[in-house]
């Protein structure tokens, strides 16, 4: 009966794909909800959902990962993003029922877009303005009794202000997690940002950036390495596009567009990551995001787009983390994190 319940949850998450309109960047509002939320996640290629341990920031992306090891753990993260954009996250978990290992999780994600120079329709300078967004979340996860399945949900309240326009929305994340401890194997499926705008910026209600993510990870036998494999944007298959800068023109002036085949589409969904010494006080993290690497690749130039790397070091009750993520020859981001054990 309990196994049947777990299968029902999995099927419900899969049906979300067919019942929801596909969302990719530029087609929905509140895009900041899908930003990388910690140096650890950034180092593993972004959108990693398979960590099931002390790190409370994982609960922001995958509520099914909320567990008792997060009890009294506070995580603070800051990202120096592209241009003058800065964003950060904070997460905390508390085990309020130790007998039943019931854990409540809370978090906040904010983004500051910096200052902009304003101009009217004639090009005359007006006042400067700014923009920012914030999301507050509360989450909880439960084990399906007598199984290795865990299910969880986040409820998020979203506020956005861009110049004179403001909006408010509500969203839910749903996740299911399968743990097989004899193999150190983690498998998970997450449906994120199911919700709606309550108050639109003006008169038009916009969709939220719904996304489905599948992840699997494992610590290799007798080797201090955990590998991570992630498939993101499962709600839509055709996320690749033909880059006009890669068109080829023959001697007769005929233009051939970049060919996007099944293999190209599949790669755009894949993210790979590894953690060296994942259970030690010092570890190294590396990742590669295929979509980022392909879309930001410069033809005939080595830009290392899509590659990310970082490390963490534990000092008593503090854990410091840093990650450097490469986007192109002209853009990269630095991620800083601090995890504090308050016990």
ABEGO torsion letter per residue (X at the ends): XAAAAAAAAAAAAAAAAAABBBBBBGABBGAAAABBABAAAAAAGEGBAABBBABAAAAAABAAABBAAABGBBBBBBBBBBEABBBBBBBBBBBABAAAGBBBBBBBBBBBAEBBBBBBAAGBBBBBBBBBBBBBBBBBBBBBBGBABBBBBBBBBBBBBBEABBBBBBBBBBBBBBBBAAAGBBBBBBBBGBEBBABBABABBBBBBBBBBBBBBBBBBGBBBBBBBBBBGAABABABBBBAAABBBBAAGBBBBBBBBAAAAAAAABBBBBBBGAABABBBBBBBBAAAAAAABBBGBBAGBGBBBBBBBBBEABBBBBBBBBABAABBBBBBBBBBBAX
